[in-house]
Amino acid sequence: MSYTIIEAEAAFTPIAAVDSGLTSPVEVSSGATTTYPTPPNKLGMIVRAVDPTYGLGEFIFLAGVASTAVGSVVTYNNTSFLTTLAPAGSNLPQPIAIAMSANTAATTFGWYQISGVAQAAKTSGLALASAAAVGVKTAGLIAASGTGKEIEGALTCAKSTTLKLVQLVINRPRMQGRIT
């Protein structure tokens, strides 16, 4: 995938890249520093980008988390913009996104897809039917749907083979909330 940002502002971090950010002193006397995104990037910023094969998608700028790979499914906090690998069936209706880079630290930043056609990492050896509902049964990986584990706002685009990625159509997906 080679998504290109189509927003009017220039100098955004490319969709498939990791932003190492800038450091700034928090307290001069202690020598403590903090890392923040390289401007004009801002945590929580949403942009549109287009790919010649997959069309238009939306992406949100978030902090990374250990063990993130391209295609990892993450949940994110809407106020701190920190990510975690999507948990298996937590029954919490958290927003999710698909990692566009191997953004593996809370002090680095990158784009995560929230709408359009996405390539998501899936459980090894799993085959999925076309237009199938999906869930998370292993942290950070797509699997077949299951009670309390389903992702709302995500379906497979086409039949999936045993490859490591599955093509999904997503629209601001969320983990399934509590069900009775």
C-alpha positions as a Markdown table, in Angstrom:
| # | Residue | x | y | z |
|---|---|---|---|---|
| 1 | Met | 0.0 | 0.0 | 0.0 |
| 2 | Ser | 1.3 | 3.4 | -0.9 |
| 3 | Tyr | -1.2 | 5.9 | 0.6 |
| 4 | Thr | -0.5 | 9.6 | -0.1 |
| 5 | Ile | -1.9 | 12.3 | 2.1 |
| 6 | Ile | -4.3 | 14.6 | 0.3 |
| 7 | Glu | -4.8 | 17.3 | 2.9 |
| 8 | Ala | -3.8 | 20.9 | 2.1 |
| 9 | Glu | -1.1 | 21.2 | 4.7 |
| 10 | Ala | 2.4 | 20.1 | 3.8 |
| 11 | Ala | 5.2 | 18.2 | 5.7 |
| 12 | Phe | 3.1 | 15.5 | 7.3 |
| 13 | Thr | 5.0 | 12.3 | 8.2 |
| 14 | Pro | 4.4 | 9.8 | 5.4 |
| 15 | Ile | 1.6 | 7.2 | 6.1 |
| 16 | Ala | 4.0 | 4.2 | 6.3 |
| 17 | Ala | 6.7 | 6.0 | 8.3 |
| 18 | Val | 7.5 | 6.4 | 12.0 |
| 19 | Asp | 8.0 | 9.9 | 13.5 |
| 20 | Ser | 10.7 | 9.8 | 16.2 |
| 21 | Gly | 9.4 | 13.2 | 17.4 |
| 22 | Leu | 11.3 | 16.1 | 19.0 |
| 23 | Thr | 12.4 | 16.2 | 22.6 |
| 24 | Ser | 12.0 | 19.2 | 24.9 |
| 25 | Pro | 13.0 | 19.8 | 28.5 |
| 26 | Val | 10.2 | 19.3 | 31.0 |
| 27 | Glu | 12.2 | 20.7 | 33.9 |
| 28 | Val | 15.6 | 22.2 | 33.2 |
| 29 | Ser | 17.1 | 21.6 | 36.7 |
| 30 | Ser | 16.3 | 17.8 | 36.6 |
| 31 | Gly | 17.3 | 17.2 | 33.0 |
| 32 | Ala | 14.0 | 15.4 | 32.3 |
| 33 | Thr | 12.7 | 15.6 | 28.7 |
| 34 | Thr | 9.5 | 14.8 | 26.9 |
| 35 | Thr | 9.0 | 13.7 | 23.3 |
| 36 | Tyr | 6.2 | 15.2 | 21.1 |
| 37 | Pro | 5.3 | 14.7 | 17.4 |
| 38 | Thr | 7.3 | 16.7 | 14.8 |
| 39 | Pro | 5.1 | 19.6 | 13.6 |
| 40 | Pro | 2.7 | 19.8 | 11.8 |
| 41 | Asn | 1.8 | 16.3 | 13.1 |
| 42 | Lys | -0.4 | 16.4 | 16.2 |
| 43 | Leu | -1.6 | 13.4 | 18.3 |
| 44 | Gly | -5.2 | 12.6 | 17.4 |
| 45 | Met | -5.0 | 14.4 | 14.0 |
| 46 | Ile | -7.1 | 12.7 | 11.3 |
| 47 | Val | -6.1 | 12.9 | 7.6 |
| 48 | Arg | -7.4 | 11.5 | 4.4 |
| 49 | Ala | -5.0 | 9.7 | 2.0 |
| 50 | Val | -5.4 | 7.9 | -1.3 |
| 51 | Asp | -3.8 | 4.7 | -2.7 |
| 52 | Pro | -4.0 | 3.8 | -6.4 |
| 53 | Thr | -5.2 | 0.3 | -5.6 |
| 54 | Tyr | -7.3 | 0.6 | -2.4 |
| 55 | Gly | -8.7 | 4.1 | -2.9 |
| 56 | Leu | -9.5 | 6.7 | -0.1 |
| 57 | Gly | -8.8 | 6.0 | 3.5 |
| 58 | Glu | -8.7 | 7.9 | 6.8 |
| 59 | Phe | -5.8 | 7.8 | 9.2 |
| 60 | Ile | -5.2 | 9.0 | 12.8 |
| 61 | Phe | -1.9 | 10.0 | 14.3 |
| 62 | Leu | -1.1 | 8.0 | 17.5 |
| 63 | Ala | 1.7 | 7.0 | 19.8 |
| 64 | Gly | 3.2 | 3.6 | 19.4 |
| 65 | Val | 3.3 | 0.5 | 21.6 |
| 66 | Ala | 5.8 | -2.4 | 21.9 |
| 67 | Ser | 5.3 | -5.4 | 19.5 |
| 68 | Thr | 3.5 | -3.3 | 16.9 |
| 69 | Ala | 4.0 | -4.5 | 13.3 |
| 70 | Val | 2.5 | -3.3 | 10.1 |
| 71 | Gly | -1.1 | -4.4 | 10.1 |
| 72 | Ser | -1.4 | -4.8 | 13.9 |
| 73 | Val | -4.8 | -4.1 | 15.4 |
| 74 | Val | -4.6 | -1.6 | 18.2 |
| 75 | Thr | -7.0 | 0.1 | 20.6 |
| 76 | Tyr | -6.4 | 3.7 | 21.4 |
| 77 | Asn | -7.3 | 6.2 | 24.1 |
| 78 | Asn | -9.3 | 9.2 | 22.7 |
| 79 | Thr | -7.6 | 11.7 | 25.1 |
| 80 | Ser | -4.0 | 10.5 | 25.5 |
| 81 | Phe | -3.8 | 9.0 | 22.1 |
| 82 | Leu | -1.7 | 6.1 | 23.4 |
| 83 | Thr | -2.2 | 2.7 | 21.8 |
| 84 | Thr | -2.2 | -0.9 | 23.0 |
| 85 | Leu | -2.5 | -4.1 | 21.0 |
| 86 | Ala | -6.2 | -4.9 | 20.8 |
| 87 | Pro | -7.0 | -7.3 | 23.6 |
| 88 | Ala | -8.8 | -10.6 | 23.0 |
| 89 | Gly | -12.5 | -10.1 | 23.9 |
| 90 | Ser | -12.3 | -7.4 | 26.5 |
| 91 | Asn | -16.0 | -6.4 | 26.1 |
| 92 | Leu | -14.9 | -2.8 | 26.2 |
| 93 | Pro | -16.2 | -0.7 | 23.3 |
| 94 | Gln | -12.8 | 0.9 | 22.5 |
| 95 | Pro | -12.0 | 2.4 | 19.1 |
| 96 | Ile | -9.5 | 0.4 | 17.1 |
| 97 | Ala | -7.1 | 1.2 | 14.2 |
| 98 | Ile | -4.7 | -0.7 | 12.0 |
| 99 | Ala | -1.0 | 0.2 | 12.2 |
| 100 | Met | 0.6 | 1.5 | 9.1 |
| 101 | Ser | 4.2 | 1.1 | 10.4 |
| 102 | Ala | 6.1 | -0.8 | 13.0 |
| 103 | Asn | 5.7 | 2.0 | 15.6 |
| 104 | Thr | 7.0 | 0.2 | 18.6 |
| 105 | Ala | 7.4 | 2.8 | 21.4 |
| 106 | Ala | 5.2 | 5.3 | 23.3 |
| 107 | Thr | 7.9 | 8.0 | 22.4 |
| 108 | Thr | 7.4 | 7.5 | 18.6 |
| 109 | Phe | 4.4 | 8.3 | 16.5 |
| 110 | Gly | 2.7 | 7.1 | 13.4 |
| 111 | Trp | -0.5 | 6.8 | 11.3 |
| 112 | Tyr | -3.1 | 4.2 | 12.0 |
| 113 | Gln | -6.0 | 3.5 | 9.5 |
| 114 | Ile | -9.5 | 4.0 | 10.7 |
| 115 | Ser | -11.5 | 3.9 | 7.4 |
| 116 | Gly | -11.2 | 2.5 | 3.9 |
| 117 | Val | -9.6 | -0.8 | 2.7 |
| 118 | Ala | -7.0 | -1.9 | 5.2 |
| 119 | Gln | -4.4 | -4.7 | 5.4 |
| 120 | Ala | -4.7 | -6.2 | 8.9 |
| 121 | Ala | -2.5 | -8.9 | 10.6 |
| 122 | Lys | -4.4 | -12.1 | 11.3 |
| 123 | Thr | -4.0 | -15.3 | 13.2 |
| 124 | Ser | -1.6 | -17.6 | 11.5 |
| 125 | Gly | -3.1 | -20.2 | 9.1 |
| 126 | Leu | -6.6 | -18.7 | 9.4 |
| 127 | Ala | -8.8 | -18.6 | 6.3 |
| 128 | Leu | -11.8 | -16.2 | 6.3 |
| 129 | Ala | -14.8 | -16.1 | 3.9 |
| 130 | Ser | -15.7 | -12.9 | 1.9 |
| 131 | Ala | -17.8 | -10.4 | 3.8 |
| 132 | Ala | -17.2 | -12.2 | 7.1 |
| 133 | Ala | -17.4 | -10.5 | 10.5 |
| 134 | Val | -14.1 | -10.5 | 12.3 |
| 135 | Gly | -12.9 | -10.3 | 15.9 |
| 136 | Val | -9.8 | -10.4 | 18.1 |
| 137 | Lys | -8.9 | -13.7 | 19.8 |
| 138 | Thr | -5.2 | -13.1 | 20.1 |
| 139 | Ala | -3.9 | -9.6 | 21.1 |
| 140 | Gly | -3.3 | -7.4 | 18.0 |
| 141 | Leu | -4.5 | -10.0 | 15.4 |
| 142 | Ile | -7.7 | -10.4 | 13.4 |
| 143 | Ala | -9.5 | -13.8 | 13.8 |
| 144 | Ala | -12.9 | -15.2 | 13.1 |
| 145 | Ser | -15.7 | -13.4 | 15.0 |
| 146 | Gly | -16.8 | -14.7 | 18.4 |
| 147 | Thr | -19.1 | -13.6 | 21.2 |
| 148 | Gly | -17.7 | -10.6 | 23.0 |
| 149 | Lys | -14.7 | -10.5 | 20.6 |
| 150 | Glu | -16.2 | -9.0 | 17.5 |
| 151 | Ile | -15.1 | -5.8 | 15.8 |
| 152 | Glu | -18.0 | -3.6 | 14.8 |
| 153 | Gly | -17.4 | -1.6 | 11.6 |
| 154 | Ala | -15.1 | -4.2 | 10.0 |
| 155 | Leu | -15.7 | -6.9 | 7.4 |
| 156 | Thr | -13.4 | -8.9 | 5.2 |
| 157 | Cys | -13.2 | -7.6 | 1.6 |
| 158 | Ala | -12.6 | -10.9 | -0.1 |
| 159 | Lys | -11.9 | -14.5 | 0.8 |
| 160 | Ser | -8.7 | -14.7 | 2.9 |
| 161 | Thr | -6.1 | -17.4 | 2.5 |
| 162 | Thr | -3.5 | -18.5 | 5.0 |
| 163 | Leu | -1.3 | -15.4 | 4.3 |
| 164 | Lys | -0.4 | -13.2 | 7.3 |
| 165 | Leu | -2.6 | -10.3 | 6.3 |
| 166 | Val | -6.3 | -10.0 | 5.6 |
| 167 | Gln | -8.0 | -7.3 | 3.6 |
| 168 | Leu | -10.7 | -5.5 | 5.6 |
| 169 | Val | -13.1 | -2.7 | 4.8 |
| 170 | Ile | -13.3 | -0.6 | 7.9 |
| 171 | Asn | -15.3 | 2.4 | 9.0 |
| 172 | Arg | -14.2 | 3.8 | 12.4 |
| 173 | Pro | -14.2 | 0.3 | 13.9 |
| 174 | Arg | -14.7 | -0.5 | 17.6 |
| 175 | Met | -14.3 | -3.5 | 19.8 |
| 176 | Gln | -17.7 | -5.0 | 20.7 |
| 177 | Gly | -19.1 | -3.8 | 24.0 |
| 178 | Arg | -20.7 | -5.8 | 26.7 |
| 179 | Ile | -23.4 | -8.2 | 25.6 |
| 180 | Thr | -25.9 | -10.2 | 27.5 |
